[in-house]
């Protein structure tokens, strides 16, 4: 509905794909400060497969870079 000009959405910036939504206009909400936390957890006493370790490391690096890119390092 938003892309068709018939709606409004509150969507985290990280979730928007600019190329996929060319007609969508993004407005930054500055007051109140809007935040969300994303977490990942694992049991350090349990064995993690190579795939699980790679996924964990990829996810951590992705969000470290994404927060620096999208939020100017201020999260």
N, C-alpha and C positions, 0 to 999 in steps of 0.2 A: 504494500500500500504506500509506503514511503517513497519508493522509487517511481511510483505512478503519480506522485504529487497529491496523494490523498491521505497522508498520515504523518505522524511524528513519532520518533523513537529515541529513547535514551540508550545508546549503545557504546560500550567501551571502545575507544579509538583503536585499540589493538585488534578488535574484532572486525573492523571495516576493511573491505578490499576496495580501494579507490578505483581500480580498473573495472571491477565488476558492477559498480554503482555510479556510473558517470553523471546521473542526474541528481544524486544525493548531495545536499549541502551539509557540511559539518560545522557546527557551532560549538565552541569550547565553553563549558560551564565552569565559571571561576568562583562562584559563590552560591551555595556552599562548595567546599572542596570535596569532589567526588573521587572515591578510591575504591578499589577492590583488591582483595588478596588472593593470590593463587598459590597453592601449596603442593608439595610433593613429599611423600613420606615412604620410608622403607625401614625394615627391621635390620639393624646392624648385626644382629646375631644370626640372621638367616643368609644362606648362600644366594647370591644373585648371579644369574646366568650372564654371559657376555652380552647378549641382546638387552637384558634388563639394565646392565651397567651403562651400555652405550645410550640407551634411551634416557636414563637418568642424567648423564652428562650432557647430552644434546639439549634436553629440556632446560636444565640449569643455565647453560650457555645462551640458549635462545632468549630466555626471559631476561637475563642480564643485559644482553645487547638490545633487546626490544625496549626495555625501560629506558635505557640511555638514549635510544633513537626517538622514541615517541614522547617521552616525558622529560627530555633534557636533563636526565640524571636526577631529577627531583621527584622521588616517589615516596 
